[in-house]
């Protein structure tokens, strides 16, 4: 294993985080089990297998490269500096002191997996160790256990975190894939014949950056934040989960058109409407801005490796009373975003990370994090899961709830995954700002029932 510099977006996530506001993602998996010792055995398996997964041994280390100053500084200024001026970056590198037993922890039996997961999600990951944890939670009845995985976004995005977690599950026999032909090695300098193309590409990148920046500025001026979804961060966390039947979602989709994702986003909009009205916050005219992330993963040959995200920005039609009109509005907004593409518009602001030097991320990270509330009100993200069943110690995974990072100043984030014919919503909220998160979770199930009723022939 060798060190690898963090990609710009990973560096941004690393610097946005603070001790009072962690920025890790997570997933809570629930397994059926019969022996009372199943959870302890699962913890032993996770620790033993983690030691053999290179990606789980990687820590993130801040790096400093001295600035090349062509002119000497005045004596007074030079003497006053405690260390030389530097450009700050970070690398992923193997941890020579990696101890899997420190990262895999067995807890006392839990009556409510979600309540325990919320308390564990609010604890920041240790930044001087590989930034991930696995918490094994035995069920009080002894017929199931849960595992909460936590990964820092700078170590892995949702898809990468899934692959790392799957690597310490039971082995699965999959058909072999043909190896891709190796790409020719690239020299240190670009081919002179490609210089006009490279120049055009660089100019196009600048144009896209300016366009995205202008879209972000317009989006922050055009709408007002929804108070129920924005609050001063407290660092506390609460989680909740909802399971829906994927066949019900398909019935709605076939009746009205669009995609499964359109229906799932419309369900969030309808649930927010009912939740706001019940808690006394009127939904009249409400149109919270939702960020829908889109993965722009780097190819395997890219350097540096790491996350590269774009996204769609849309107004959720929470203020629309009719559920079919809400779904139509979501479908229209998503079609408009897809036509524009994920490289354009305010939702692509994460791509600007590639244009910011490392020192800019280090110094500006906290400011960018605080500005998230001006850009969008709620994150609604989809986390892909494999179509095959996962097991741990022979015990099947029956449910999995993804948890997205919660941006500073925002009260709620929604993640959704489809697994084994069921849709799993994972909700993460600021515990003090959203004490009634379970009511919002119930509203998601109720909204699906409403859509099935209005779509019935």
C-alpha positions in Angstrom: 0.0 0.0 0.0 1.2 3.5 -0.9 0.1 7.0 0.0 -2.4 8.7 -2.3 -3.2 12.4 -2.3 -6.8 13.3 -1.5 -8.8 14.4 -4.4 -10.1 18.0 -4.1 -13.6 17.1 -3.0 -12.3 14.6 -0.4 -10.0 17.4 0.9 -13.1 19.7 1.1 -15.0 17.2 3.2 -12.0 16.6 5.5 -11.8 20.4 6.2 -15.5 21.2 6.5 -15.8 18.9 9.5 -15.3 20.1 13.0 -15.2 18.4 16.4 -18.7 19.7 17.1 -20.1 18.8 13.7 -19.0 15.4 12.3 -19.4 14.8 8.5 -19.3 11.0 8.3 -21.8 8.9 6.5 -23.2 5.6 7.8 -25.4 2.6 7.3 -27.3 0.5 9.8 -27.7 -3.1 8.8 -30.1 -5.5 10.6 -29.4 -9.3 10.6 -31.5 -12.2 11.8 -29.9 -14.4 14.3 -30.8 -17.3 16.6 -27.9 -18.0 19.0 -27.5 -15.4 21.7 -23.8 -15.3 20.8 -24.3 -14.4 17.2 -23.5 -10.7 17.7 -20.2 -11.4 19.5 -19.3 -13.9 16.8 -20.1 -11.2 14.2 -17.8 -8.7 15.9 -15.0 -11.2 15.9 -15.5 -11.9 12.2 -15.5 -8.1 11.3 -12.3 -7.4 13.2 -10.5 -10.4 11.7 -11.6 -9.6 8.2 -10.9 -5.9 8.5 -7.2 -6.6 9.0 -7.1 -8.1 5.5 -8.8 -5.2 3.7 -6.2 -2.6 2.5 -8.8 0.2 2.2 -9.7 -0.1 5.9 -6.1 0.4 7.0 -5.8 3.8 5.4 -5.6 6.9 7.6 -5.7 10.5 6.4 -2.6 12.6 7.2 -2.4 16.4 6.7 0.6 17.4 4.6 2.5 20.7 4.2 4.7 21.7 1.4 6.8 24.8 1.9 6.1 27.8 -0.3 8.9 28.7 -2.7 9.6 32.3 -2.0 11.8 34.0 -4.5 12.4 37.0 -2.3 13.5 36.8 1.3 11.1 38.1 3.9 11.9 41.1 6.1 13.7 40.1 9.2 10.9 41.2 11.5 8.3 39.2 9.7 10.6 36.2 9.2 11.5 36.1 12.8 7.9 36.3 13.8 6.8 33.2 11.8 6.7 30.0 14.0 6.8 27.9 10.8 7.3 28.5 7.1 4.4 29.5 4.9 3.0 26.3 3.4 0.4 24.9 1.1 -1.9 22.4 2.9 -3.1 19.1 1.5 -3.7 15.6 2.8 -3.0 12.0 1.8 -4.4 8.6 2.4 -1.6 6.3 3.6 -1.4 3.0 5.5 -1.6 3.3 9.3 1.5 1.5 10.7 -0.4 1.1 14.0 -3.7 -0.2 12.6 -5.6 -2.2 15.2 -9.0 -3.6 13.9 -10.1 -4.2 17.4 -10.1 -0.5 18.0 -12.5 0.0 15.1 -14.9 -2.9 15.7 -16.8 -2.5 18.9 -19.4 -4.8 20.5 -22.1 -3.0 22.6 -24.6 -4.1 25.2 -28.0 -5.3 24.0 -30.1 -2.6 22.5 -33.9 -2.2 22.7 -34.0 0.3 19.8 -31.4 0.0 17.2 -32.2 3.5 15.7 -32.0 5.3 19.0 -28.6 3.7 19.7 -27.4 4.5 16.1 -28.4 8.2 16.6 -26.2 8.5 19.7 -23.3 6.8 17.9 -23.6 8.9 14.7 -23.1 12.1 16.7 -19.6 10.9 17.9 -16.9 12.2 15.5 -14.4 9.7 14.1 -10.9 9.8 15.3 -8.9 11.8 12.8 -5.5 10.3 13.7 -6.7 6.8 12.8 -8.3 5.2 9.8 -11.7 7.1 9.8 -14.2 4.3 10.0 -16.0 2.3 12.7 -18.3 -0.7 13.0 -20.6 -1.0 16.0 -22.2 -4.3 16.6 -25.5 -4.0 18.5 -27.1 -7.2 19.9 -30.9 -7.2 20.0 -32.5 -7.6 23.4 -34.7 -10.5 22.3 -31.7 -12.4 21.0 -33.3 -13.0 17.6 -31.4 -10.3 15.6 -28.4 -8.0 15.8 -27.4 -4.8 14.0 -24.2 -3.4 12.7 -23.7 0.4 12.3 -20.9 1.3 9.9 -19.5 4.8 9.9 -17.1 6.1 7.2 -15.7 9.5 6.8 -16.7 10.9 3.4 -13.0 11.7 2.8 -12.2 8.0 3.0 -15.2 6.7 1.0 -18.4 7.9 -0.7 -21.5 5.8 -0.5 -20.5 3.3 -3.2 -16.9 3.0 -1.9 -18.2 2.6 1.7 -20.5 -0.2 0.4 -17.6 -2.1 -1.2 -15.5 -1.8 2.0 -18.3 -3.0 4.2 -19.1 -5.8 1.8 -15.5 -6.9 1.9 -15.8 -7.9 5.5 -19.1 -9.7 5.0 -19.3 -13.4 4.2 -17.6 -14.3 0.9 -20.0 -14.4 -2.1 -19.4 -16.4 -5.3 -19.8 -14.0 -8.2 -19.2 -14.6 -11.9 -15.7 -13.5 -13.0 -15.4 -10.3 -14.9 -13.1 -9.9 -17.9 -10.1 -7.8 -17.1 -10.1 -4.4 -18.9 -7.1 -3.9 -21.2 -4.5 -1.8 -19.6 -4.3 1.8 -20.8 -1.0 2.9 -22.3 1.3 4.7 -19.7 1.2 8.4 -19.9 4.3 10.4 -19.9 5.1 13.3 -17.5 4.4 15.8 -20.3 1.4 16.0 -22.5 1.7 15.1 -26.2 2.4 18.3 -28.1 -0.1 17.3 -30.7 -2.8 17.5 -28.0 -2.0 21.0 -26.8 -4.8 22.7 -28.7 -7.3 20.2 -27.3 -5.9 20.6 -23.8 -6.2 24.4 -24.1 -9.8 24.2 -25.3 -10.6 21.8 -22.4 -9.0 24.2 -19.9 -11.0 27.1 -21.2 -14.2 25.0 -21.2 -13.5 24.1 -17.5 -13.2 27.8 -16.7 -16.5 28.5 -18.4 -18.2 25.7 -16.6 -16.8 26.9 -13.3 -18.1 30.5 -13.9 -21.5 29.2 -15.0 -21.9 27.0 -11.9 -20.8 29.9 -9.6 -23.4 32.2 -11.2 -26.1 29.5 -10.8 -25.2 29.1 -7.1 -25.4 32.9 -6.6 -28.8 33.0 -8.3 -30.1 30.1 -6.3 -29.2 31.6 -2.9 -31.0 34.9 -3.9 -34.1 33.4 -5.5 -35.4 31.4 -2.5 -35.7 31.6 1.2 -34.6 28.8 3.6 -37.3 26.7 5.2 -36.9 27.3 9.0 -38.0 23.8 10.0 -35.0 22.4 8.0 -32.3 24.9 9.0 -31.1 25.5 12.5 -27.9 26.4 14.4 -26.0 23.1 14.6 -25.8 21.4 18.0 -23.8 18.3 17.0 -26.5 16.0 18.3 -28.0 13.3 16.1 -31.2 11.3 15.8 -31.8 8.6 13.2 -34.9 6.8 11.9 -35.7 4.2 9.3 -38.6 3.3 7.0 -39.1 0.2 4.9 -41.4 0.3 1.8 -42.4 -2.4 -0.6 -40.7 -1.8 -4.0 -43.7 -3.3 -5.8 -45.9 -0.5 -4.4 -43.5 2.1 -5.8 -43.6 0.4 -9.2 -47.4 0.5 -9.1 -47.3 4.2 -8.7 -44.7 4.7 -11.3 -46.6 2.6 -13.9 -49.8 4.5 -13.2 -48.3 8.0 -13.6 -45.0 7.6 -15.5 -41.6 8.8 -14.7 -39.0 6.9 -12.8 -38.7 5.1 -9.5 -36.5 7.9 -8.3 -39.1 10.4 -9.2 -41.6 8.6 -7.0 -39.2 8.3 -4.1 -38.5 12.0 -4.2 -42.2 12.9 -4.4 -42.8 10.7 -1.3 -40.3 12.8 0.6 -42.1 16.0 -0.6 -45.5 14.7 0.6 -44.1 13.4 3.9 -42.5 16.8 4.6 -45.9 18.5 3.8 -47.8 16.4 6.3 -45.0 16.6 8.9 -44.9 20.4 8.7 -48.6 20.8 9.0 -48.9 18.4 12.0 -46.1 20.2 14.0 -47.7 23.6 13.4 -45.3 24.8 10.7 -47.5 25.7 7.8 -46.6 24.0 4.5 -48.4 26.8 2.5 -46.1 27.9 -0.3 -43.2 25.8 1.0 -40.7 24.8 -1.6 -37.5 23.7 0.2 -34.4 23.3 -2.1 -33.3 19.7 -2.3 -29.8 18.7 -3.4 -29.9 15.4 -5.3 -26.2 14.2 -5.5 -25.0 12.6 -8.7 -21.8 10.5 -8.7 -19.1 11.6 -11.2 -16.7 8.9 -10.2 -13.1 9.2 -11.4 -11.8 6.4 -13.7 -9.5 3.9 -12.1 -6.6 5.4 -14.0 -7.3 9.0 -12.7 -4.9 10.6 -10.3 -5.7 11.5 -7.6 -8.4 8.9 -6.9 -11.4 9.7 -4.7 -14.9 11.3 -4.8 -16.2 13.5 -7.5 -19.8 14.5 -7.1 -22.2 16.7 -8.9 -25.8 17.1 -8.2 -29.3 18.3 -9.2 -30.9 21.2 -7.3 -34.6 21.3 -7.2 -37.5 22.8 -5.3 -39.6 20.1 -3.6 -43.3 20.9 -4.2 -44.2 20.7 -0.5 -46.7 23.5 -0.8 -48.7 21.6 -3.5 -51.7 19.9 -1.9 -52.5 17.3 -4.6 -50.2 14.3 -4.4 -50.4 13.6 -8.2 -49.5 17.2 -8.9 -46.6 17.0 -6.5 -45.3 13.9 -8.3 -45.7 15.6 -11.7 -43.8 18.6 -10.4 -40.9 16.4 -9.3 -40.9 14.6 -12.6 -40.8 17.9 -14.5 -38.0 19.3 -12.4 -35.9 16.1 -12.7 -36.4 16.0 -16.4 -35.2 19.6 -16.6 -32.1 18.7 -14.5 -31.3 15.7 -16.7 -31.6 17.7 -19.9 -29.2 20.3 -18.5 -26.8 17.6 -17.3 -25.0 17.2 -13.9 -22.1 19.4 -15.0 -24.3 22.6 -15.1 -26.3 24.6 -12.7 -26.1 25.3 -9.0 -26.3 21.6 -8.1 -22.9 21.0 -9.7 -21.2 23.3 -7.1 -19.2 20.3 -5.7 -17.3 20.2 -9.0 -15.8 23.6 -8.1 -13.7 21.7 -5.6 -11.4 20.7 -8.5 -10.6 24.4 -9.1 -9.7 25.3 -5.5 -6.0 24.8 -4.4 -5.3 22.7 -1.3 -4.7 25.7 0.9 -8.0 27.2 -0.1 -9.8 24.0 1.2 -7.9 24.2 4.4 -8.6 27.8 5.1 -12.1 28.0 3.6 -13.5 24.7 4.5 -15.4 25.9 7.7 -16.8 28.9 5.8 -18.0 26.6 2.9 -19.7 24.3 5.4 -21.6 27.2 7.1 -22.7 28.4 3.6 -24.5 25.1 2.9 -27.7 26.4 4.4 -27.8 29.2 1.9 -27.4 26.8 -1.0 -29.9 24.0 -0.2 -32.3 23.0 2.6 -32.2 19.3 2.5 -30.1 16.5 1.1 -32.0 13.6 -0.7 -29.5 11.0 -1.9 -29.7 7.5 -3.3 -27.1 4.9 -2.2 -26.9 1.8 -4.5 -26.9 -1.6 -2.9 -26.2 -5.0 -4.5 -29.0 -7.1 -5.8 -27.8 -10.2 -4.1 -28.2 -11.0 -0.4 -25.5 -10.3 2.1 -24.6 -12.4 5.2 -22.4 -12.1 8.2 -21.4 -15.2 10.0 -24.1 -17.0 8.0 -26.9 -14.6 9.3 -28.8 -12.8 6.5 -28.9 -9.1 6.2 -32.7 -8.3 6.2 -32.7 -4.5 6.3 -30.2 -1.7 5.7 -30.7 2.0 6.4 -28.2 4.4 4.7 -27.3 7.6 6.6 -26.0 10.7 4.8 -23.8 13.4 6.3 -25.6 16.3 7.8 -24.3 19.7 6.6 -23.7 22.4 9.2 -26.8 24.5 9.8 -29.2 21.9 8.4 -31.6 19.8 10.4 -32.3 16.8 8.2 -30.8 14.6 5.5 -32.5 11.7 3.7 -30.8 8.7 2.1 -32.6 5.9 0.3 -31.5 2.4 -0.9 -33.3 -0.5 -2.5 -32.4 -3.9 -1.2 -34.0 -7.3 -1.9 -37.3 -5.9 -3.2 -37.7 -3.3 -0.5 -37.0 0.4 -0.3 -35.1 1.6 2.8 -35.2 5.3 3.8 -32.6 6.4 6.3 -33.2 9.7 8.1 -30.5 11.7 10.0 -31.5 14.8 11.9 -30.2 17.2 14.5 -31.7 15.7 17.6 -32.5 19.0 19.2 -33.9 20.7 16.1 -36.0 17.6 15.0 -37.2 15.8 18.2 -40.2 14.4 16.2 -38.2 12.5 13.5 -40.2 9.3 14.1 -43.3 11.2 13.0 -41.7 12.2 9.8 -40.7 8.6 9.2 -44.3 7.5 9.6 -45.3 10.2 7.2 -43.2 8.6 4.5 -45.2 5.3 4.8 -48.4 7.3 4.9 -47.5 9.1 1.7 -47.0 5.9 -0.2 -50.4 4.7 0.9 -51.9 8.0 -0.3 -50.3 7.6 -3.7 -51.5 4.0 -4.0 -55.0 5.2 -3.2 -55.1 8.0 -5.8 -53.5 5.8 -8.4 -55.9 2.9 -8.0 -58.0 2.2 -11.1 
